[in-house]
Amino acid sequence: MTDYHGKLAFITGGASGAGLGQAKVFADAGCDLVLADVRAQPLAQAHEYFTRRGVRVHTISLDITDRAAYLRAADETEKVFGTPPQLLFNTAGVNTFGAVEKSTYEDFDWVMGVNLGGVVNGMQTFVPRMIAAGKGGHIVTTASVGGFQGSALAAIYCAAKAAAISLMESYHMALQPYGIGVSVLCPANIKSNIAEATFTRPAHLAKTGYVVNEQTIASLRQIHSHGMDPEELARHTKAAMEANQLYIIPYPEEKERLERHFADIVNSILPMSADPEGARKRVEALANWSKSMAESRKAARPAADPTSAISTEKPPSSA
């Protein structure tokens, strides 16, 4: 995608940090905006900022883990703009740090619920609508370089981001026939307020096994103050979208670490000489299955009705 004039962008976490940076860059490129965020005051400030600059903007208070609320947000978007978005940015995210062996169920439910469940809800809500609209578009999900490798102190976050990366790889392949590009943004440090994500944690998920206090929050604020500026990150994202890149990783300092990590993985695989006949049979079986599935999918696509129940069905509980 290279022409953004008049396109509608729906951005979660759009009132601050990486989401606000995306909003500014794509508004400058000519987009109309729907900014969704769980925090009322930053939403109001963002609305005022863009309105003063003549940008057509609509804000929605949204907990992205709430499927019914996401459905209402999609309906509201179409009511206001007359169309689903052509650009979807799954940007909202949270984090909390602590030893994985001390994690509570609530730590898992909160971090996985936002960072993975929120992405699932965004895709499930908007992809059928984007397909039905027939206007093409692009989807960017913000994951993390942490999603390529585990961490003893950010294990849940890394696991959620790993799942998001894999999911976007799948959608990147699946949505090409519809003219919808898919990218996964994998940043390292961003100059954002994610250190304060704990203040948005729901009361029923408050039980944690980690130390979270003013000192730990202040430490994270200091780290993130040295991160990449959100607008700079958004400009890298825009350039990658225009090149239809799947992975967006504009952090040169991460290259050697990732090379070592993936070399460890590749080097752990046995050579073909260890089991040539078994390998041949497995490869052939998988190739035959993949071919039959591709043919079935191609045959079914013209008969599919992506518009059915996209606005009226009640989504299952996101418990």
KATARA-V912580 format. One record per backbone hydrogen bond with DSSP energy under -1.0 kcal/mol. CO is the residue of the C=O (numbers start at 0). NH is the residue of the N-H. E is the energy in kcal/mol with one decimal. If there is no record, write none. Layout:
BEGIN
co->CO nh->NH e->E
co->CO nh->NH e->E
END
This chain:
BEGIN
co->3 nh->6 e->-2.2
co->6 nh->31 e->-2.9
co->7 nh->85 e->-1.7
co->7 nh->86 e->-2.3
co->8 nh->33 e->-2.6
co->9 nh->88 e->-3.0
co->10 nh->35 e->-2.8
co->12 nh->15 e->-1.0
co->15 nh->19 e->-1.4
co->16 nh->20 e->-2.2
co->17 nh->21 e->-2.1
co->18 nh->22 e->-2.2
co->19 nh->23 e->-2.4
co->20 nh->24 e->-2.2
co->21 nh->25 e->-2.6
co->22 nh->26 e->-2.0
co->23 nh->27 e->-2.0
co->25 nh->30 e->-2.6
co->26 nh->29 e->-1.5
co->29 nh->5 e->-2.5
co->31 nh->8 e->-2.5
co->32 nh->57 e->-1.9
co->33 nh->10 e->-2.7
co->34 nh->59 e->-2.6
co->35 nh->12 e->-1.6
co->35 nh->13 e->-1.7
co->36 nh->61 e->-2.1
co->38 nh->42 e->-1.3
co->39 nh->43 e->-2.3
co->40 nh->44 e->-2.3
co->41 nh->45 e->-2.5
co->42 nh->46 e->-2.6
co->43 nh->47 e->-2.2
co->44 nh->48 e->-2.4
co->45 nh->49 e->-2.4
co->46 nh->50 e->-2.3
co->47 nh->51 e->-2.3
co->49 nh->54 e->-2.5
co->50 nh->53 e->-1.8
co->55 nh->32 e->-2.6
co->57 nh->34 e->-2.4
co->59 nh->36 e->-1.8
co->62 nh->65 e->-2.3
co->65 nh->69 e->-2.1
co->66 nh->70 e->-2.2
co->67 nh->71 e->-2.0
co->68 nh->72 e->-2.3
co->69 nh->73 e->-2.2
co->70 nh->74 e->-2.2
co->71 nh->75 e->-2.6
co->72 nh->76 e->-2.3
co->73 nh->77 e->-2.1
co->74 nh->78 e->-2.1
co->75 nh->79 e->-2.3
co->76 nh->80 e->-2.7
co->77 nh->81 e->-2.0
co->85 nh->137 e->-2.5
co->86 nh->9 e->-2.8
co->87 nh->139 e->-2.8
co->88 nh->11 e->-2.4
co->88 nh->90 e->-1.4
co->89 nh->141 e->-2.8
co->98 nh->101 e->-2.1
co->99 nh->102 e->-1.6
co->103 nh->107 e->-1.9
co->104 nh->108 e->-3.1
co->105 nh->109 e->-2.4
co->106 nh->110 e->-2.1
co->107 nh->111 e->-2.4
co->108 nh->112 e->-1.2
co->109 nh->113 e->-2.1
co->110 nh->114 e->-2.3
co->111 nh->115 e->-2.0
co->111 nh->116 e->-2.6
co->115 nh->119 e->-2.6
co->116 nh->120 e->-2.6
co->117 nh->121 e->-1.9
co->118 nh->122 e->-2.5
co->119 nh->123 e->-3.0
co->120 nh->124 e->-2.0
co->121 nh->125 e->-2.3
co->122 nh->126 e->-2.2
co->125 nh->129 e->-2.8
co->126 nh->130 e->-2.5
co->127 nh->131 e->-2.4
co->128 nh->132 e->-2.0
co->129 nh->133 e->-1.1
co->136 nh->180 e->-2.6
co->137 nh->87 e->-2.1
co->138 nh->182 e->-2.8
co->139 nh->89 e->-2.2
co->140 nh->184 e->-2.4
co->143 nh->146 e->-1.8
co->144 nh->147 e->-1.7
co->145 nh->148 e->-1.2
co->151 nh->99 e->-1.9
co->152 nh->97 e->-2.1
co->153 nh->157 e->-2.6
co->154 nh->158 e->-2.4
co->155 nh->159 e->-2.5
co->156 nh->160 e->-2.5
co->157 nh->161 e->-2.3
co->158 nh->162 e->-2.0
co->159 nh->163 e->-2.0
co->160 nh->164 e->-2.3
co->161 nh->165 e->-2.2
co->162 nh->166 e->-2.5
co->163 nh->167 e->-2.2
co->164 nh->168 e->-2.0
co->165 nh->169 e->-1.8
co->166 nh->170 e->-2.4
co->167 nh->171 e->-2.6
co->168 nh->172 e->-1.3
co->169 nh->173 e->-2.4
co->170 nh->174 e->-2.7
co->174 nh->177 e->-1.2
co->174 nh->179 e->-1.8
co->175 nh->178 e->-1.9
co->178 nh->136 e->-1.6
co->180 nh->138 e->-2.4
co->182 nh->140 e->-2.1
co->183 nh->247 e->-2.2
co->184 nh->142 e->-3.5
co->186 nh->144 e->-2.2
co->188 nh->227 e->-2.3
co->189 nh->191 e->-1.6
co->192 nh->195 e->-2.1
co->193 nh->196 e->-1.9
co->195 nh->198 e->-1.8
co->196 nh->199 e->-2.2
co->197 nh->200 e->-1.3
co->201 nh->204 e->-1.6
co->202 nh->205 e->-1.6
co->212 nh->216 e->-2.5
co->213 nh->217 e->-2.4
co->214 nh->218 e->-2.0
co->215 nh->219 e->-1.9
co->216 nh->220 e->-2.4
co->217 nh->221 e->-2.0
co->218 nh->222 e->-1.8
co->219 nh->223 e->-2.7
co->220 nh->224 e->-1.4
co->222 nh->225 e->-1.5
co->223 nh->226 e->-1.7
co->227 nh->190 e->-2.6
co->228 nh->232 e->-2.3
co->229 nh->233 e->-2.2
co->230 nh->234 e->-2.1
co->231 nh->235 e->-2.0
co->232 nh->236 e->-2.1
co->233 nh->237 e->-2.6
co->234 nh->238 e->-2.1
co->235 nh->239 e->-2.1
co->236 nh->240 e->-2.4
co->237 nh->241 e->-2.1
co->238 nh->242 e->-1.0
co->239 nh->244 e->-2.7
co->240 nh->243 e->-1.5
co->245 nh->183 e->-3.6
co->247 nh->185 e->-3.1
co->248 nh->250 e->-1.2
co->250 nh->253 e->-2.0
co->251 nh->254 e->-1.4
co->253 nh->257 e->-2.3
co->254 nh->258 e->-2.4
co->255 nh->259 e->-2.3
co->256 nh->260 e->-2.2
co->257 nh->261 e->-2.7
co->258 nh->262 e->-1.9
co->259 nh->263 e->-2.0
co->260 nh->264 e->-1.4
co->261 nh->265 e->-2.7
co->262 nh->266 e->-2.8
co->265 nh->268 e->-1.6
co->270 nh->273 e->-2.1
co->271 nh->274 e->-1.3
co->274 nh->278 e->-2.3
co->275 nh->279 e->-2.1
co->276 nh->280 e->-2.2
co->277 nh->281 e->-2.2
co->278 nh->282 e->-2.5
co->279 nh->283 e->-2.5
co->280 nh->284 e->-2.4
co->281 nh->285 e->-2.3
co->282 nh->286 e->-2.5
co->283 nh->287 e->-2.4
co->284 nh->288 e->-2.1
co->285 nh->289 e->-2.8
co->286 nh->290 e->-2.2
co->287 nh->291 e->-2.1
co->288 nh->292 e->-2.5
co->289 nh->293 e->-2.4
co->290 nh->294 e->-2.2
co->291 nh->295 e->-2.2
co->292 nh->296 e->-2.5
co->293 nh->297 e->-2.3
co->294 nh->298 e->-2.3
co->295 nh->299 e->-1.9
co->296 nh->300 e->-1.6
co->304 nh->307 e->-1.5
co->306 nh->309 e->-1.4
co->308 nh->312 e->-1.2
END
